[in-house]
Amino acid sequence: MDSIVSRLSEIEVTAAAIVENAQSKKDSLEKEMQEKRDKFDVELETGTREKLARIQSDLETRCSEILKSQEALHSQTLDELEEEFNQKHERYAEEIFRHITRG
């Protein structure tokens, strides 16, 4: 009977050691998985920030080019209008004067 109790005790100790070892491995795997998730999150965030920075830079460049193009177009238009005014301002004044004196 003592040998049965002794054997059961040994089995219980062995089972406890197996459970403790399994728990230790489980904890180790959980820690490893968390580290991998953290690393993935950092890499994903870094990649996303880099892509957003490139997109923003591209958009700023395109907007700047469009703005320069529009400024050049408006500047040219203003120059043409000013040139036309300089050439025809006397005629415009005469037409305005005639319109006012007739009406």
Chimera marker file (.cmm) of the C-alpha trace (Angstrom):
<marker_set name="trace">
<marker id="1" x="0.000" y="0.000" z="0.000" r="1" g="1" b="0" radius="0.5"/>
<marker id="2" x="2.866" y="2.353" z="0.811" r="1" g="1" b="0" radius="0.5"/>
<marker id="3" x="4.361" y="1.675" z="-2.596" r="1" g="1" b="0" radius="0.5"/>
<marker id="4" x="1.094" y="2.668" z="-4.274" r="1" g="1" b="0" radius="0.5"/>
<marker id="5" x="0.926" y="5.883" z="-2.270" r="1" g="1" b="0" radius="0.5"/>
<marker id="6" x="4.596" y="6.534" z="-3.017" r="1" g="1" b="0" radius="0.5"/>
<marker id="7" x="4.058" y="5.890" z="-6.721" r="1" g="1" b="0" radius="0.5"/>
<marker id="8" x="0.982" y="8.155" z="-6.796" r="1" g="1" b="0" radius="0.5"/>
<marker id="9" x="3.020" y="10.838" z="-5.050" r="1" g="1" b="0" radius="0.5"/>
<marker id="10" x="5.766" y="10.499" z="-7.674" r="1" g="1" b="0" radius="0.5"/>
<marker id="11" x="3.164" y="10.728" z="-10.453" r="1" g="1" b="0" radius="0.5"/>
<marker id="12" x="1.690" y="13.826" z="-8.836" r="1" g="1" b="0" radius="0.5"/>
<marker id="13" x="5.123" y="15.478" z="-8.546" r="1" g="1" b="0" radius="0.5"/>
<marker id="14" x="5.902" y="14.592" z="-12.166" r="1" g="1" b="0" radius="0.5"/>
<marker id="15" x="2.515" y="15.913" z="-13.320" r="1" g="1" b="0" radius="0.5"/>
<marker id="16" x="3.074" y="19.155" z="-11.389" r="1" g="1" b="0" radius="0.5"/>
<marker id="17" x="6.494" y="19.535" z="-12.995" r="1" g="1" b="0" radius="0.5"/>
<marker id="18" x="4.972" y="18.938" z="-16.449" r="1" g="1" b="0" radius="0.5"/>
<marker id="19" x="2.241" y="21.517" z="-15.799" r="1" g="1" b="0" radius="0.5"/>
<marker id="20" x="4.831" y="24.012" z="-14.486" r="1" g="1" b="0" radius="0.5"/>
<marker id="21" x="7.045" y="23.430" z="-17.526" r="1" g="1" b="0" radius="0.5"/>
<marker id="22" x="4.067" y="23.833" z="-19.869" r="1" g="1" b="0" radius="0.5"/>
<marker id="23" x="3.051" y="27.065" z="-18.115" r="1" g="1" b="0" radius="0.5"/>
<marker id="24" x="6.615" y="28.355" z="-18.414" r="1" g="1" b="0" radius="0.5"/>
<marker id="25" x="6.669" y="27.540" z="-22.142" r="1" g="1" b="0" radius="0.5"/>
<marker id="26" x="3.261" y="29.150" z="-22.556" r="1" g="1" b="0" radius="0.5"/>
<marker id="27" x="4.457" y="32.330" z="-20.810" r="1" g="1" b="0" radius="0.5"/>
<marker id="28" x="7.579" y="32.363" z="-22.949" r="1" g="1" b="0" radius="0.5"/>
<marker id="29" x="5.552" y="31.948" z="-26.160" r="1" g="1" b="0" radius="0.5"/>
<marker id="30" x="3.108" y="34.670" z="-25.102" r="1" g="1" b="0" radius="0.5"/>
<marker id="31" x="6.025" y="37.029" z="-24.449" r="1" g="1" b="0" radius="0.5"/>
<marker id="32" x="7.585" y="36.157" z="-27.820" r="1" g="1" b="0" radius="0.5"/>
<marker id="33" x="4.280" y="36.693" z="-29.644" r="1" g="1" b="0" radius="0.5"/>
<marker id="34" x="3.757" y="40.030" z="-27.903" r="1" g="1" b="0" radius="0.5"/>
<marker id="35" x="7.257" y="41.136" z="-28.942" r="1" g="1" b="0" radius="0.5"/>
<marker id="36" x="6.504" y="40.101" z="-32.538" r="1" g="1" b="0" radius="0.5"/>
<marker id="37" x="3.190" y="42.015" z="-32.456" r="1" g="1" b="0" radius="0.5"/>
<marker id="38" x="4.927" y="45.078" z="-31.033" r="1" g="1" b="0" radius="0.5"/>
<marker id="39" x="7.635" y="44.898" z="-33.702" r="1" g="1" b="0" radius="0.5"/>
<marker id="40" x="5.013" y="44.483" z="-36.434" r="1" g="1" b="0" radius="0.5"/>
<marker id="41" x="3.046" y="47.458" z="-35.095" r="1" g="1" b="0" radius="0.5"/>
<marker id="42" x="6.158" y="49.651" z="-35.075" r="1" g="1" b="0" radius="0.5"/>
<marker id="43" x="7.128" y="48.587" z="-38.599" r="1" g="1" b="0" radius="0.5"/>
<marker id="44" x="3.590" y="49.126" z="-39.857" r="1" g="1" b="0" radius="0.5"/>
<marker id="45" x="3.364" y="52.556" z="-38.250" r="1" g="1" b="0" radius="0.5"/>
<marker id="46" x="6.773" y="53.553" z="-39.602" r="1" g="1" b="0" radius="0.5"/>
<marker id="47" x="5.869" y="52.369" z="-43.105" r="1" g="1" b="0" radius="0.5"/>
<marker id="48" x="2.547" y="54.159" z="-42.970" r="1" g="1" b="0" radius="0.5"/>
<marker id="49" x="4.161" y="57.406" z="-41.818" r="1" g="1" b="0" radius="0.5"/>
<marker id="50" x="6.747" y="57.181" z="-44.596" r="1" g="1" b="0" radius="0.5"/>
<marker id="51" x="4.051" y="56.588" z="-47.222" r="1" g="1" b="0" radius="0.5"/>
<marker id="52" x="1.969" y="59.465" z="-45.893" r="1" g="1" b="0" radius="0.5"/>
<marker id="53" x="5.025" y="61.739" z="-45.903" r="1" g="1" b="0" radius="0.5"/>
<marker id="54" x="5.739" y="60.822" z="-49.538" r="1" g="1" b="0" radius="0.5"/>
<marker id="55" x="2.111" y="61.403" z="-50.519" r="1" g="1" b="0" radius="0.5"/>
<marker id="56" x="2.050" y="64.741" z="-48.719" r="1" g="1" b="0" radius="0.5"/>
<marker id="57" x="5.329" y="65.782" z="-50.338" r="1" g="1" b="0" radius="0.5"/>
<marker id="58" x="4.038" y="64.799" z="-53.779" r="1" g="1" b="0" radius="0.5"/>
<marker id="59" x="0.809" y="66.717" z="-53.214" r="1" g="1" b="0" radius="0.5"/>
<marker id="60" x="2.693" y="69.791" z="-52.021" r="1" g="1" b="0" radius="0.5"/>
<marker id="61" x="4.929" y="69.628" z="-55.094" r="1" g="1" b="0" radius="0.5"/>
<marker id="62" x="1.947" y="69.269" z="-57.430" r="1" g="1" b="0" radius="0.5"/>
<marker id="63" x="0.068" y="72.084" z="-55.707" r="1" g="1" b="0" radius="0.5"/>
<marker id="64" x="3.129" y="74.300" z="-55.919" r="1" g="1" b="0" radius="0.5"/>
<marker id="65" x="3.505" y="73.563" z="-59.634" r="1" g="1" b="0" radius="0.5"/>
<marker id="66" x="-0.176" y="74.279" z="-60.255" r="1" g="1" b="0" radius="0.5"/>
<marker id="67" x="0.047" y="77.497" z="-58.262" r="1" g="1" b="0" radius="0.5"/>
<marker id="68" x="3.130" y="78.645" z="-60.211" r="1" g="1" b="0" radius="0.5"/>
<marker id="69" x="1.384" y="77.834" z="-63.478" r="1" g="1" b="0" radius="0.5"/>
<marker id="70" x="-1.725" y="79.776" z="-62.427" r="1" g="1" b="0" radius="0.5"/>
<marker id="71" x="0.377" y="82.706" z="-61.228" r="1" g="1" b="0" radius="0.5"/>
<marker id="72" x="2.207" y="82.812" z="-64.547" r="1" g="1" b="0" radius="0.5"/>
<marker id="73" x="-1.081" y="82.656" z="-66.454" r="1" g="1" b="0" radius="0.5"/>
<marker id="74" x="-2.658" y="85.419" z="-64.363" r="1" g="1" b="0" radius="0.5"/>
<marker id="75" x="0.473" y="87.522" z="-64.586" r="1" g="1" b="0" radius="0.5"/>
<marker id="76" x="0.463" y="87.169" z="-68.373" r="1" g="1" b="0" radius="0.5"/>
<marker id="77" x="-3.228" y="88.050" z="-68.523" r="1" g="1" b="0" radius="0.5"/>
<marker id="78" x="-2.694" y="91.117" z="-66.338" r="1" g="1" b="0" radius="0.5"/>
<marker id="79" x="0.252" y="92.186" z="-68.490" r="1" g="1" b="0" radius="0.5"/>
<marker id="80" x="-1.878" y="91.835" z="-71.635" r="1" g="1" b="0" radius="0.5"/>
<marker id="81" x="-4.731" y="93.813" z="-70.094" r="1" g="1" b="0" radius="0.5"/>
<marker id="82" x="-2.358" y="96.510" z="-68.924" r="1" g="1" b="0" radius="0.5"/>
<marker id="83" x="-0.760" y="96.707" z="-72.376" r="1" g="1" b="0" radius="0.5"/>
<marker id="84" x="-4.191" y="96.935" z="-73.994" r="1" g="1" b="0" radius="0.5"/>
<marker id="85" x="-5.192" y="99.664" z="-71.544" r="1" g="1" b="0" radius="0.5"/>
<marker id="86" x="-1.979" y="101.592" z="-72.225" r="1" g="1" b="0" radius="0.5"/>
<marker id="87" x="-2.631" y="101.418" z="-75.958" r="1" g="1" b="0" radius="0.5"/>
<marker id="88" x="-6.349" y="102.171" z="-75.875" r="1" g="1" b="0" radius="0.5"/>
<marker id="89" x="-6.983" y="104.208" z="-72.711" r="1" g="1" b="0" radius="0.5"/>
<marker id="90" x="-7.636" y="107.410" z="-74.620" r="1" g="1" b="0" radius="0.5"/>
<marker id="91" x="-10.224" y="105.697" z="-76.803" r="1" g="1" b="0" radius="0.5"/>
<marker id="92" x="-11.882" y="104.165" z="-73.708" r="1" g="1" b="0" radius="0.5"/>
<marker id="93" x="-11.996" y="107.589" z="-72.070" r="1" g="1" b="0" radius="0.5"/>
<marker id="94" x="-13.547" y="109.135" z="-75.187" r="1" g="1" b="0" radius="0.5"/>
<marker id="95" x="-16.168" y="106.369" z="-75.400" r="1" g="1" b="0" radius="0.5"/>
<marker id="96" x="-17.039" y="106.798" z="-71.724" r="1" g="1" b="0" radius="0.5"/>
<marker id="97" x="-17.254" y="110.573" z="-72.192" r="1" g="1" b="0" radius="0.5"/>
<marker id="98" x="-19.522" y="110.179" z="-75.244" r="1" g="1" b="0" radius="0.5"/>
<marker id="99" x="-21.723" y="107.707" z="-73.412" r="1" g="1" b="0" radius="0.5"/>
<marker id="100" x="-22.082" y="110.054" z="-70.454" r="1" g="1" b="0" radius="0.5"/>
<marker id="101" x="-22.773" y="113.150" z="-72.563" r="1" g="1" b="0" radius="0.5"/>
<marker id="102" x="-25.397" y="111.399" z="-74.704" r="1" g="1" b="0" radius="0.5"/>
<marker id="103" x="-27.329" y="109.866" z="-71.900" r="1" g="1" b="0" radius="0.5"/>
<link id1="1" id2="2" r="1" g="1" b="0" radius="0.2"/>
<link id1="2" id2="3" r="1" g="1" b="0" radius="0.2"/>
<link id1="3" id2="4" r="1" g="1" b="0" radius="0.2"/>
<link id1="4" id2="5" r="1" g="1" b="0" radius="0.2"/>
<link id1="5" id2="6" r="1" g="1" b="0" radius="0.2"/>
<link id1="6" id2="7" r="1" g="1" b="0" radius="0.2"/>
<link id1="7" id2="8" r="1" g="1" b="0" radius="0.2"/>
<link id1="8" id2="9" r="1" g="1" b="0" radius="0.2"/>
<link id1="9" id2="10" r="1" g="1" b="0" radius="0.2"/>
<link id1="10" id2="11" r="1" g="1" b="0" radius="0.2"/>
<link id1="11" id2="12" r="1" g="1" b="0" radius="0.2"/>
<link id1="12" id2="13" r="1" g="1" b="0" radius="0.2"/>
<link id1="13" id2="14" r="1" g="1" b="0" radius="0.2"/>
<link id1="14" id2="15" r="1" g="1" b="0" radius="0.2"/>
<link id1="15" id2="16" r="1" g="1" b="0" radius="0.2"/>
<link id1="16" id2="17" r="1" g="1" b="0" radius="0.2"/>
<link id1="17" id2="18" r="1" g="1" b="0" radius="0.2"/>
<link id1="18" id2="19" r="1" g="1" b="0" radius="0.2"/>
<link id1="19" id2="20" r="1" g="1" b="0" radius="0.2"/>
<link id1="20" id2="21" r="1" g="1" b="0" radius="0.2"/>
<link id1="21" id2="22" r="1" g="1" b="0" radius="0.2"/>
<link id1="22" id2="23" r="1" g="1" b="0" radius="0.2"/>
<link id1="23" id2="24" r="1" g="1" b="0" radius="0.2"/>
<link id1="24" id2="25" r="1" g="1" b="0" radius="0.2"/>
<link id1="25" id2="26" r="1" g="1" b="0" radius="0.2"/>
<link id1="26" id2="27" r="1" g="1" b="0" radius="0.2"/>
<link id1="27" id2="28" r="1" g="1" b="0" radius="0.2"/>
<link id1="28" id2="29" r="1" g="1" b="0" radius="0.2"/>
<link id1="29" id2="30" r="1" g="1" b="0" radius="0.2"/>
<link id1="30" id2="31" r="1" g="1" b="0" radius="0.2"/>
<link id1="31" id2="32" r="1" g="1" b="0" radius="0.2"/>
<link id1="32" id2="33" r="1" g="1" b="0" radius="0.2"/>
<link id1="33" id2="34" r="1" g="1" b="0" radius="0.2"/>
<link id1="34" id2="35" r="1" g="1" b="0" radius="0.2"/>
<link id1="35" id2="36" r="1" g="1" b="0" radius="0.2"/>
<link id1="36" id2="37" r="1" g="1" b="0" radius="0.2"/>
<link id1="37" id2="38" r="1" g="1" b="0" radius="0.2"/>
<link id1="38" id2="39" r="1" g="1" b="0" radius="0.2"/>
<link id1="39" id2="40" r="1" g="1" b="0" radius="0.2"/>
<link id1="40" id2="41" r="1" g="1" b="0" radius="0.2"/>
<link id1="41" id2="42" r="1" g="1" b="0" radius="0.2"/>
<link id1="42" id2="43" r="1" g="1" b="0" radius="0.2"/>
<link id1="43" id2="44" r="1" g="1" b="0" radius="0.2"/>
<link id1="44" id2="45" r="1" g="1" b="0" radius="0.2"/>
<link id1="45" id2="46" r="1" g="1" b="0" radius="0.2"/>
<link id1="46" id2="47" r="1" g="1" b="0" radius="0.2"/>
<link id1="47" id2="48" r="1" g="1" b="0" radius="0.2"/>
<link id1="48" id2="49" r="1" g="1" b="0" radius="0.2"/>
<link id1="49" id2="50" r="1" g="1" b="0" radius="0.2"/>
<link id1="50" id2="51" r="1" g="1" b="0" radius="0.2"/>
<link id1="51" id2="52" r="1" g="1" b="0" radius="0.2"/>
<link id1="52" id2="53" r="1" g="1" b="0" radius="0.2"/>
<link id1="53" id2="54" r="1" g="1" b="0" radius="0.2"/>
<link id1="54" id2="55" r="1" g="1" b="0" radius="0.2"/>
<link id1="55" id2="56" r="1" g="1" b="0" radius="0.2"/>
<link id1="56" id2="57" r="1" g="1" b="0" radius="0.2"/>
<link id1="57" id2="58" r="1" g="1" b="0" radius="0.2"/>
<link id1="58" id2="59" r="1" g="1" b="0" radius="0.2"/>
<link id1="59" id2="60" r="1" g="1" b="0" radius="0.2"/>
<link id1="60" id2="61" r="1" g="1" b="0" radius="0.2"/>
<link id1="61" id2="62" r="1" g="1" b="0" radius="0.2"/>
<link id1="62" id2="63" r="1" g="1" b="0" radius="0.2"/>
<link id1="63" id2="64" r="1" g="1" b="0" radius="0.2"/>
<link id1="64" id2="65" r="1" g="1" b="0" radius="0.2"/>
<link id1="65" id2="66" r="1" g="1" b="0" radius="0.2"/>
<link id1="66" id2="67" r="1" g="1" b="0" radius="0.2"/>
<link id1="67" id2="68" r="1" g="1" b="0" radius="0.2"/>
<link id1="68" id2="69" r="1" g="1" b="0" radius="0.2"/>
<link id1="69" id2="70" r="1" g="1" b="0" radius="0.2"/>
<link id1="70" id2="71" r="1" g="1" b="0" radius="0.2"/>
<link id1="71" id2="72" r="1" g="1" b="0" radius="0.2"/>
<link id1="72" id2="73" r="1" g="1" b="0" radius="0.2"/>
<link id1="73" id2="74" r="1" g="1" b="0" radius="0.2"/>
<link id1="74" id2="75" r="1" g="1" b="0" radius="0.2"/>
<link id1="75" id2="76" r="1" g="1" b="0" radius="0.2"/>
<link id1="76" id2="77" r="1" g="1" b="0" radius="0.2"/>
<link id1="77" id2="78" r="1" g="1" b="0" radius="0.2"/>
<link id1="78" id2="79" r="1" g="1" b="0" radius="0.2"/>
<link id1="79" id2="80" r="1" g="1" b="0" radius="0.2"/>
<link id1="80" id2="81" r="1" g="1" b="0" radius="0.2"/>
<link id1="81" id2="82" r="1" g="1" b="0" radius="0.2"/>
<link id1="82" id2="83" r="1" g="1" b="0" radius="0.2"/>
<link id1="83" id2="84" r="1" g="1" b="0" radius="0.2"/>
<link id1="84" id2="85" r="1" g="1" b="0" radius="0.2"/>
<link id1="85" id2="86" r="1" g="1" b="0" radius="0.2"/>
<link id1="86" id2="87" r="1" g="1" b="0" radius="0.2"/>
<link id1="87" id2="88" r="1" g="1" b="0" radius="0.2"/>
<link id1="88" id2="89" r="1" g="1" b="0" radius="0.2"/>
<link id1="89" id2="90" r="1" g="1" b="0" radius="0.2"/>
<link id1="90" id2="91" r="1" g="1" b="0" radius="0.2"/>
<link id1="91" id2="92" r="1" g="1" b="0" radius="0.2"/>
<link id1="92" id2="93" r="1" g="1" b="0" radius="0.2"/>
<link id1="93" id2="94" r="1" g="1" b="0" radius="0.2"/>
<link id1="94" id2="95" r="1" g="1" b="0" radius="0.2"/>
<link id1="95" id2="96" r="1" g="1" b="0" radius="0.2"/>
<link id1="96" id2="97" r="1" g="1" b="0" radius="0.2"/>
<link id1="97" id2="98" r="1" g="1" b="0" radius="0.2"/>
<link id1="98" id2="99" r="1" g="1" b="0" radius="0.2"/>
<link id1="99" id2="100" r="1" g="1" b="0" radius="0.2"/>
<link id1="100" id2="101" r="1" g="1" b="0" radius="0.2"/>
<link id1="101" id2="102" r="1" g="1" b="0" radius="0.2"/>
<link id1="102" id2="103" r="1" g="1" b="0" radius="0.2"/>
</marker_set>
